[in-house]
Structure formats: C-alpha cells, structure tokens
C-alpha cells in the first residue's frame, strides 16, 4: 500500500481545497474562514483528532500512531495585503488581499499529508504520533509565538519537527535540503523622533523631527557598510516613514519602521548595538528626543547536520530531486520551534517548467500546483521515516 501517493480523487480534493483557500485569502490573525475550512477538511478524515488551543485562528490536530518518535508538521495559513494580478479561475475574490507567498499551497500540502498519514494509521504502519500544526500570522512573524504562548508544547510533545516553504527560484520537481542557516535572523523595530513643531516660516523657533529623521535614515546605512563584517550577510531597511503636514507647519513627531536581517546572530547583535547608539546620538545632535521600540527577535532558520541528514533521506524517498542552494535573508518564525524541538525546514520548488519566475510577495505570484502531491508526500514521508532515522 502506498503512503506517499494521493489517489486521483484525493488529489482533486486537495487541489479544490487549495483553490478555495486561494480565492478567499485572509490576513494574519483574521484567518477565521481558513481555520474553519481546515477543521472541516480534517474532521472528515478517520483517526484525525483536533487538539484544542486557546487561540482565535489556527488549527492543531493529531494522528496517533506507534511508540516511535512523535513528529510535528507545520504549515502557515495567512495571506498578504496585496491585490492579485495573476489571472486564473481561482483568483482572489477579495480586493487587496492575496496569497502572494503560497501559504495556501503549504496548507493544502499538509492537508494532503493528513490523508496519507491516516491511511498509514489504518494500515498499522504509522510509527509514531503525528502533530499537524496549521499556524496563523506567519507574515508578521507573530503566529508561532502565539501558539507557543497558548500552550502548544503542553499539549503536544514532539521529538522532531518539519516545515516547508515553496520557493520560486527553485524549479518544480526539486526539494532543497540545506544544512546550516537557510533563512535570516531578524529584528523589526520602530523609531519615534519627537521635536517641537510650529510655523514653517520660523525654523529657529521649532525643532524639526523630519530633518532629524532624514539624518537617522542616512546614518543607519553605515551599520551595514562600516560596522559589520562585509562577509556576514546583513541588511537594514527603513520601510516606512510617517510624518508631515501642510507646507506651513513643522510637526512634532516622525515615526520610522524598519528591519534588520542577517544569517549571522553575532552580526545581528552588532547591528542592534549600533542602531541604538545612532538613533540616540543623532536625535541628541538635532535637539530631538527619540524612542526605539524593538519587536521580538526572530532567530535564523537553521538546519542542524543531524536533522539535515534525516531530512535528505526522507526527501530522497519522494519522486523529486534533492538539491541545495544559497540561503535567503527572508525570515520565518518557524525558527522559534527549534527552542522546543529539533527542527528542519525544506524549500520546495514552485516554478513550473517554461514559466517566468514570479517572486514571493509580488502581485503575479502563483505556485505550480502540480507540486502539491509531492509536497504532501514530503510532509508524510518526513513523519513516516524520520522516527526510524533518529539515533
């Protein structure tokens, strides 16, 4: 009996499920319909138990197997605030919201894996218990923390964890198993600069926070160019500036929002140190006051040599080619699970042969859904074989 191949009927069901999610995308922490559709899909499968968690969105489920290692499989479920421009019969029906990162693909793949794993369970071939985690709010990298804080690891006790992301620069038919840092550590932050506003014709009576903010933006660029090792990949981006008025008024406050990302935790430490000094001292130099507010630090997605060896053997059992590639400075809160359980993160090729590559977070982004059965098989095979590869 095959536990890594969906039947034609099962494949059609998974594809329909994915396309329904794609037509009805929901933003982070608003995935109410998505969560309900996941529960409906799982509840129709024999031997799949829903695991209660005190969260508004997201779904946890379990398939009980033998006495081997318990395995956690994670998919993310949220969409992005973008308008879809890629034309298809299942295009997003919600203006300004689309699955521009393929989380609907991940969700459908894990749903397909649930079909395969409950089949193995009924045949007495499921070596250990499998936890199916459909995580909300990955885009803001807050969903993993929300599940952890809600007691996820009080309710499940995995010894191994696997996740995946579709990756457009990897061709369909390939699975990336990369050892070491795969995706960047990051720290998002907000800078508030306070001046003293007044009439624009009287600059000597005002303290202009816009001029100070401009100096902060310019000076922060030296963190990458002059304060960190050029061999350590690091990026610092100011992605929002908010402040201003009609031309005759100097405002009291400017807000900047930014991110730092690096594959090196030590480079990130150094960058954070320099940001704090630059913001404080630049504000003082311009006679302004500053506040620096840091978001939670997200660790790098890091695949250990031991987990990489296990993952490669699991991926080799699929019909796909196992490959490697360079890491990315994109971030993923899947990394937070590594503090609780040894974890591995795959990249799955999602650009169809002959098609132009559309990067993540772009309005024409779309996945090659012919890879869905392979992604489902990868999840399932990781749960079926990884427990037997643990030393």
C-alpha positions in Angstrom: 0.0 0.0 0.0 1.3 3.5 -0.9 1.5 6.0 1.8 3.2 8.7 -0.3 0.8 8.9 -3.3 -2.6 10.5 -3.4 -5.2 8.8 -5.5 -6.7 10.8 -8.3 -9.8 11.5 -6.2 -7.7 12.6 -3.2 -5.6 14.8 -5.4 -8.7 16.5 -6.8 -10.0 17.1 -3.3 -6.7 18.6 -2.1 -6.5 20.8 -5.2 -10.1 22.0 -4.8 -9.3 22.8 -1.1 -6.2 24.8 -2.1 -8.1 26.8 -4.8 -10.9 27.6 -2.4 -8.3 29.0 0.1 -6.7 30.9 -2.7 -10.0 32.6 -3.6 -10.7 33.5 0.0 -7.4 34.7 1.5 -7.3 36.1 4.9 -4.7 38.4 6.6 -2.7 37.5 9.7 -4.9 36.9 12.8 -8.0 37.2 10.6 -7.9 33.6 9.3 -11.3 32.6 10.6 -12.8 31.1 7.5 -9.5 29.5 6.6 -9.3 27.9 10.1 -12.9 26.6 9.8 -12.2 25.1 6.3 -9.1 23.3 7.7 -11.2 21.9 10.6 -13.9 20.7 8.2 -11.3 19.0 6.0 -9.6 17.3 8.9 -12.8 16.3 10.7 -13.8 14.3 7.6 -10.7 12.1 7.9 -10.8 9.0 10.1 -8.4 8.9 13.0 -7.6 12.7 12.9 -8.2 14.4 16.3 -8.5 18.1 16.7 -6.3 19.4 19.5 -7.9 22.4 21.4 -5.8 25.5 21.7 -7.0 28.8 23.2 -6.3 30.8 20.0 -8.7 32.6 17.7 -7.2 31.3 14.5 -5.0 28.4 13.5 -5.6 24.7 13.9 -3.8 21.9 15.7 -4.6 18.2 15.1 -3.1 14.8 15.9 -2.9 11.3 14.3 -1.9 8.7 16.9 0.5 6.1 15.8 3.0 3.7 17.3 5.6 4.2 20.0 8.3 5.7 17.9 9.2 9.5 18.0 6.3 12.0 17.8 6.7 14.2 14.8 5.3 17.8 14.3 4.5 19.0 10.8 3.8 22.7 10.4 2.2 24.8 7.7 1.3 28.5 7.7 -2.1 29.8 6.6 -2.2 33.6 6.3 -2.2 35.9 3.2 -0.8 39.3 2.4 -2.4 42.8 1.9 -1.8 42.9 -1.9 -4.1 42.8 -4.9 -3.7 39.8 -7.1 -2.9 40.4 -10.8 -2.3 36.9 -11.9 -5.4 35.8 -13.9 -6.9 32.4 -13.2 -10.4 31.0 -12.5 -9.5 30.8 -8.8 -8.1 34.3 -8.5 -8.6 36.1 -5.1 -12.1 37.3 -4.7 -11.0 39.9 -2.1 -9.6 43.1 -3.4 -6.3 44.0 -1.6 -5.7 40.5 -0.1 -4.0 37.6 -1.9 -1.9 34.5 -1.2 1.2 36.2 -2.5 3.5 33.9 -0.5 1.9 30.5 -1.2 0.7 29.7 2.3 -2.4 28.2 0.7 -0.1 25.8 -1.0 1.5 24.8 2.3 -1.9 24.4 4.0 -3.2 22.2 1.2 0.0 20.1 1.2 -0.3 19.4 4.9 -4.0 18.6 4.4 -2.9 16.1 1.7 -0.3 14.7 4.1 -3.1 14.1 6.6 -4.9 11.9 4.1 -1.7 9.9 3.5 -0.9 9.6 7.2 -4.4 8.5 8.3 -4.1 5.8 5.6 -0.9 4.6 7.1 -2.5 4.7 10.5 -5.4 2.5 9.4 -2.9 0.0 7.9 -0.9 -0.1 11.2 2.1 1.5 9.5 2.3 4.8 11.3 5.4 4.6 13.5 4.7 7.4 15.9 2.1 10.1 16.7 2.0 13.0 14.1 1.0 16.5 15.1 -0.4 18.7 12.3 0.0 22.4 13.0 -1.7 25.0 10.8 -0.1 28.2 12.1 -1.6 31.7 11.7 0.2 35.0 11.3 3.5 34.0 9.9 3.7 37.1 7.8 4.2 39.3 10.8 6.3 36.5 12.4 4.0 36.5 15.4 2.0 33.3 14.9 4.5 30.8 16.2 4.9 32.8 19.4 1.1 33.0 19.8 0.8 29.2 19.6 3.7 28.6 21.9 2.3 31.1 24.5 -1.1 29.4 24.1 0.5 26.1 25.4 1.2 24.3 22.2 4.0 22.3 23.7 2.0 21.5 26.8 -0.5 19.7 24.5 1.9 18.0 22.1 5.4 16.6 22.8 7.2 16.1 19.5 10.8 14.9 19.3 11.1 16.1 15.6 9.6 18.9 13.6 9.4 19.6 9.9 8.2 22.6 7.9 8.4 23.8 4.3 8.1 26.8 2.1 7.5 26.9 -1.6 10.4 28.7 -3.3 10.0 30.3 -6.8 13.8 30.3 -7.6 13.8 26.5 -7.2 12.2 24.7 -10.1 9.3 22.3 -9.6 10.4 18.8 -9.1 13.2 19.8 -6.7 13.4 19.8 -2.9 16.1 21.8 -1.2 17.7 20.3 1.9 20.2 22.9 3.1 22.5 22.5 6.1 23.1 25.5 8.4 21.4 28.9 8.2 18.7 28.8 5.5 16.7 32.0 6.3 17.7 35.1 8.3 17.5 36.1 11.9 15.7 39.4 12.1 14.7 42.2 14.5 12.0 44.6 13.4 11.9 48.0 15.1 10.2 51.4 15.3 11.9 54.7 15.8 9.9 57.7 17.2 11.5 61.1 16.9 10.0 64.0 18.8 10.6 67.6 18.1 8.7 70.8 18.7 6.5 71.9 15.9 5.4 75.3 14.8 5.1 77.6 11.8 7.4 76.6 8.9 8.5 80.2 8.3 10.1 80.3 11.8 12.6 77.4 11.9 14.6 79.0 14.7 11.5 78.6 17.0 11.0 74.9 16.1 12.8 71.6 16.5 12.1 69.8 13.2 11.9 66.0 13.6 11.8 65.5 9.8 15.3 66.8 9.4 16.4 64.6 12.3 14.6 61.6 10.8 16.4 62.2 7.5 19.8 62.2 9.2 18.9 59.0 11.1 17.9 57.2 7.8 21.2 58.3 6.2 23.4 57.4 9.2 21.8 54.0 9.7 23.1 52.9 6.3 26.6 52.9 7.8 25.6 50.0 10.0 26.0 47.7 7.0 28.7 49.5 5.2 31.0 50.3 8.1 30.0 48.5 11.3 29.7 44.8 10.4 31.9 42.3 8.6 31.2 42.5 4.9 31.5 38.7 4.7 28.4 38.5 7.0 25.2 38.9 5.0 23.2 41.7 6.7 20.6 44.1 5.5 19.0 47.1 7.3 15.9 48.6 5.6 13.8 51.6 6.6 10.5 50.6 5.2 8.1 53.3 6.4 8.3 57.0 7.3 5.2 58.6 8.8 5.1 62.3 9.5 4.3 65.6 7.8 1.8 68.4 7.4 0.7 71.1 5.1 3.7 73.2 4.0 3.4 75.8 6.6 3.6 73.5 9.7 6.6 71.8 11.3 5.3 68.6 13.0 6.1 67.3 16.5 6.7 63.7 15.7 8.0 61.3 13.0 7.7 57.5 13.0 10.0 55.2 11.1 9.6 51.4 10.9 12.5 49.2 9.9 14.0 45.7 9.9 17.5 44.2 10.3 18.2 40.7 9.0 21.3 38.6 9.0 22.3 35.0 8.7 24.8 35.7 11.5 23.5 36.1 15.0 26.7 37.9 16.0 26.3 40.4 13.1 22.7 41.0 14.2 23.9 41.7 17.7 26.4 44.3 16.5 23.8 45.9 14.2 21.3 46.3 17.1 24.0 47.8 19.2 24.9 50.4 16.5 21.2 51.2 15.8 20.6 52.1 19.4 23.7 54.4 19.5 23.0 56.1 16.2 19.3 56.8 16.9 20.0 58.2 20.4 23.1 60.3 19.5 21.6 61.6 16.2 18.4 62.7 17.9 20.5 64.5 20.6 22.6 66.2 17.9 19.4 67.6 16.3 18.0 68.6 19.7 15.2 66.0 19.4 14.1 63.2 21.7 13.9 59.6 20.4 12.3 56.3 21.4 13.4 53.0 20.0 10.9 50.1 20.2 12.1 46.6 19.3 9.9 43.7 18.2 10.6 40.2 19.2 13.9 38.9 17.8 13.3 36.0 15.4 16.2 33.5 15.2 17.6 32.3 11.9 16.0 29.2 10.4 18.9 26.8 11.0 19.1 23.2 9.9 21.5 21.1 12.1 23.7 18.5 10.4 21.8 15.7 12.2 18.4 17.0 11.1 19.7 17.6 7.5 20.9 14.1 7.2 17.4 12.8 8.3 15.6 15.2 6.0 17.7 14.3 3.0 16.8 10.6 3.4 13.1 11.5 3.8 13.2 13.8 0.7 15.1 11.1 -1.3 12.0 8.8 -1.0 9.9 11.3 -3.0 9.7 11.5 -6.7 11.6 14.8 -6.6 15.3 15.6 -7.0 17.0 16.6 -3.8 19.2 19.7 -4.2 20.9 22.5 -2.4 21.0 26.3 -2.9 22.2 29.5 -1.3 20.2 30.8 1.8 17.9 33.8 1.8 17.7 36.9 4.0 13.9 36.4 4.2 12.8 35.3 7.7 10.4 32.7 9.1 9.1 32.3 12.6 9.3 28.5 12.1 12.7 29.1 13.7 11.0 29.7 17.1 10.0 26.0 17.3 13.7 25.0 17.4 13.9 26.1 21.0 11.5 23.3 21.9 12.2 20.5 19.3 14.9 19.7 16.8 13.6 21.1 13.5 14.2 21.1 9.8 12.9 23.4 7.1 12.6 22.4 3.4 12.2 24.5 0.4 10.0 23.1 -2.4 10.3 24.2 -6.0 7.3 26.1 -7.2 8.0 27.5 -10.6 6.7 25.3 -13.4 9.0 24.4 -16.3 8.9 27.0 -19.1 7.1 29.6 -16.9 8.6 33.0 -15.9 9.6 33.0 -12.2 7.4 35.3 -10.0 9.0 36.0 -6.7 7.2 35.9 -3.3 5.2 38.9 -2.3 4.5 40.0 -5.9 1.0 40.5 -7.4 1.6 38.0 -10.2 3.0 35.3 -7.8 1.5 31.8 -8.1 2.6 28.3 -7.3 2.9 25.3 -9.6 0.1 23.2 -8.2 1.4 20.1 -9.9 3.9 20.1 -7.0 1.1 19.7 -4.4 1.1 15.9 -4.4 4.9 15.9 -4.0 4.8 18.5 -1.1 2.1 16.4 0.6 4.3 13.3 0.2 7.3 15.1 1.6 5.4 16.0 4.7 4.1 12.5 5.1 7.4 10.8 4.4 9.1 13.0 7.0 6.6 11.7 9.6 6.8 8.1 8.4 10.6 7.7 8.1 12.2 10.3 10.3 11.4 8.4 13.6 13.3 5.4 12.4 16.3 7.5 11.4 16.8 9.1 14.9 19.9 7.7 16.5 
